[in-house]
Amino acid sequence: MIARIASSSRWPFRLWPPCLLPFVTIALLVVAARPAIADPDPRAGADAESLSSAQTLAIPHAPGQLIQPEDLARLLADTSIRQPMVLHVGYKVLFRGGHIPGSRHIGPASTPDGRAALKQVLREIPRQQEIVLYCGCCPWTDCPNVRPALQAAREMGLKNVRLVYLPENLQHDWIDKGLPIGKGDQ
């Protein structure tokens, strides 16, 4: 069917060399099979509660589980309250380059080793402790790490878990905004 569509005079690929048809066909199949992921984009203090119902259904977290970068920075700066445990579930090289101060690098939650390391750390944290997870490697909708990390926390029955909402990446949504950063391994 795709070959028939691609060969029609209305299809823009008819001008391409025939050798590209298999690649275009594969690309179309991959795009068509990929589930749509809504960009939550809760800006200006909005949270998942203010999103449309279609967006909320596409987001793999409950309302109230997102925390804006500025809100987390204020929370971490307030020494009069109990600090959340902030866990970086991304790649070590990104953590070394700049990370949220006080956060602990766990490893990429998209890998079995990273999820195992995360579960080990989560077992050691008291149940009432607030936990904040973040990666910041890439745009929110493409991040391979935050969703598996949240899923691992849910599988362990943890309820007090939030995700830092970084629509673009840590550089753009935290560092470039002048929020405090840590460097190196700690």
C-alpha positions in Angstrom: 0.0 0.0 0.0 2.8 2.5 0.9 4.5 1.7 -2.4 1.3 2.5 -4.3 0.9 5.8 -2.4 4.6 6.6 -2.9 4.3 6.0 -6.7 1.2 8.2 -7.0 1.6 11.6 -8.7 0.5 13.4 -5.7 3.1 11.9 -3.4 6.1 14.2 -2.9 8.6 11.3 -3.0 7.9 10.5 -6.6 10.8 12.8 -7.5 13.2 10.8 -5.4 15.4 8.0 -6.8 13.6 4.6 -6.6 16.5 3.3 -4.4 15.2 5.5 -1.6 11.7 4.0 -1.6 12.6 1.2 0.9 14.1 3.7 3.3 11.1 6.0 3.0 8.8 3.1 3.5 10.6 2.0 6.7 10.6 5.6 8.0 6.9 5.9 7.4 6.2 2.6 9.2 8.3 3.6 12.2 6.6 7.0 12.5 3.1 5.5 12.1 3.8 2.8 14.7 5.3 5.2 17.2 2.8 6.3 19.9 2.1 10.0 20.1 3.5 11.6 23.2 2.0 14.9 24.2 4.4 17.6 25.4 3.2 18.5 28.9 4.7 22.0 28.9 3.3 23.1 32.3 4.8 26.6 32.2 4.4 29.6 34.5 3.6 27.5 37.6 1.0 25.4 35.9 1.1 21.7 36.7 -0.4 18.6 35.1 -3.8 19.6 36.5 -4.0 22.5 34.1 -3.3 20.4 31.0 -6.0 19.2 28.7 -7.4 15.8 29.3 -5.7 14.4 26.2 -2.3 15.7 27.3 -2.8 14.3 30.8 -3.6 10.9 29.5 -0.4 10.8 27.4 1.8 11.8 30.4 3.0 8.8 32.4 2.7 10.5 35.7 0.0 11.7 38.1 -1.1 15.3 38.5 1.2 17.0 40.9 4.2 14.9 40.1 5.9 17.5 38.0 8.1 20.2 39.6 9.3 23.2 37.7 13.1 23.9 37.8 12.6 27.3 39.5 10.4 25.7 42.2 12.9 23.0 42.9 15.7 25.5 43.1 13.6 27.5 45.7 12.9 24.3 47.6 16.6 23.3 47.7 17.6 26.8 48.9 15.1 26.7 51.8 17.2 25.3 54.7 14.2 25.4 57.1 12.5 22.4 55.5 13.4 18.8 54.9 15.2 18.6 51.6 14.1 16.1 49.0 16.4 13.4 47.8 17.3 14.5 44.2 18.4 11.7 42.0 20.0 12.1 38.5 18.9 9.1 36.4 20.9 10.1 33.3 24.4 9.7 31.9 27.5 10.3 34.1 29.2 12.5 31.5 26.2 15.0 31.7 26.2 14.8 35.5 30.0 15.7 35.6 29.4 18.6 33.3 26.7 20.2 35.5 24.0 19.0 37.7 21.4 20.1 40.3 23.3 20.8 43.5 23.0 18.1 46.1 21.8 15.6 43.5 23.1 12.1 43.4 24.1 10.4 40.2 22.4 6.9 39.8 22.9 6.1 36.2 20.7 5.9 33.1 17.4 4.4 34.0 17.0 3.3 30.4 19.5 0.5 31.1 19.0 -2.6 33.3 22.1 -1.6 35.4 20.7 1.9 35.8 17.3 0.7 36.9 18.9 -1.8 39.3 21.1 0.9 40.8 18.0 3.2 41.2 16.0 0.4 42.9 18.9 -0.2 45.3 19.1 3.5 46.2 15.3 3.7 46.6 15.3 0.8 49.0 17.6 2.7 51.3 15.5 5.9 51.3 12.9 6.2 54.0 9.3 5.8 52.6 8.3 9.3 53.8 11.3 11.0 52.1 10.4 13.1 49.1 12.2 12.0 46.0 12.9 14.1 42.9 14.1 12.4 39.7 15.6 14.1 36.7 17.8 13.4 33.6 18.1 16.5 31.4 19.8 14.8 28.5 17.4 15.8 25.8 13.9 17.1 25.2 11.3 15.9 27.7 9.3 13.9 25.1 12.4 12.1 23.9 14.1 11.3 27.2 14.8 7.6 27.6 15.4 7.8 31.3 12.8 9.7 33.3 9.9 7.4 32.5 11.7 4.1 33.4 12.9 5.8 36.6 9.4 6.8 37.6 8.1 3.4 36.7 10.7 1.7 38.9 9.7 4.0 41.8 6.1 3.1 41.2 6.8 -0.6 41.1 8.4 -0.2 44.5 5.2 1.4 45.9 6.8 4.9 46.4 4.2 7.6 46.3 6.3 10.7 47.1 8.1 10.9 43.8 8.3 13.9 41.5 9.9 14.6 38.1 11.8 17.8 37.3 10.1 19.2 34.1 12.9 20.0 31.7 11.2 20.6 28.3 14.5 21.0 26.4 17.3 19.8 28.6 19.2 20.6 31.8 21.5 23.1 30.0 18.6 25.2 28.6 16.0 24.8 31.4 18.3 25.0 34.4 21.8 26.2 33.8 21.0 28.9 31.2 18.4 30.3 33.5 21.1 30.9 36.1 19.9 28.3 38.6 22.6 26.9 40.9 24.7 24.0 39.5 27.1 21.5 40.9 30.1 20.3 38.9 32.1 17.1 38.9 31.2 13.9 40.6 29.5 15.4 43.6 
